[in-house]
Amino acid sequence: MVAPMVTLPWSKGSAPHTLAAALLMGRDNQEEGHEAIFCSGTGNAMTKVRVAGFSVSFDGFGAGPEQSLENPLGKRGQELHPWFIRTRSFQAMFGKSGGSGGVDDEYGHRSMDGFGAFILGRKMFGPIRGPWPDESWKGWWGNNPPYHAPTFVLTHYPRDPIEMEGGTTFFFVTNGIEAALEQAKLAANGRDVKIGGGVETVRQYLRAGLIDELHFAFSPVVLGQGEAMFSGIDLPALGYRVTEHQATEHATHIVLSR
């Protein structure tokens, strides 16, 4: 069964928001009652590196094929995310009431909570490939991106940082995933770092053993093609095991930890 398309709450006349933009949303998380999450190290609090709220098809694809400006999640990629779009947490991102509670909403909230910095692959920042033609592209999100925190974009091509409204600054990192993570941990100031995607970015950090925890939401849809999340990756050999699993009508939530 093909997952139904869902009407998204973009405002008319706004910047070209997309589902990709919304699904990468993170908050500064200074809300009352929500504290940053830490893991214990050698006597000191340590920042966790997490993947959270990452939707995957039943056949293991985290995005559809042929990503473009018109299809930022790839063709049919939008079908992976109805579990989140229906939630109270998703609606609250846009200042709207309503939406469902329950297990999906709990995981949706956790996927946005406690982060002090973000890391994105270049595809998650935009559709441009190769050298930057100019400075005009500043992400999918308009002038006030949803991160409200330092956000590090992996790229092969240098670019000056972009300071946006609302506390988001995009930093462009050209010397690899470890360098981006080192900078993000410093910027996070004790909070967690979110590896926001896309698929290949998550895979790179997985293969390098740099992720502490991953939450995948397996949606009841098969894509047949696209960007495969787990191909060639031996999760047990990397030390990961399933530490949580809950199923709802719209997704099966799996948390992997080391």
Buried (B, 14 or more C-beta within 10 A) or exposed (E): EEBEEBEBBBEEEEBEBBBBBBBBBBBBBEEEEBEBBBEEEEEEEBBBBBBBBBBBBEEBBBBBBEBEEEBBBBBBBBBBBBBBBBBBBBBBBBEEEEBBEBBBBBBBBBBBBBBBBBBBBBBBBBBBEEEBEEEEBBBBBBEEBBBBBBBBBBBEEEBEEBEBEEEBBBBBBEEEBEEBBBBBBEBBEEBBBBBBBBBBBBBBBBBEEBBBBBBBBBBBBBBEBBBBBBEEBEBEEBEBEEEEEBEBEBBBBBBBBE
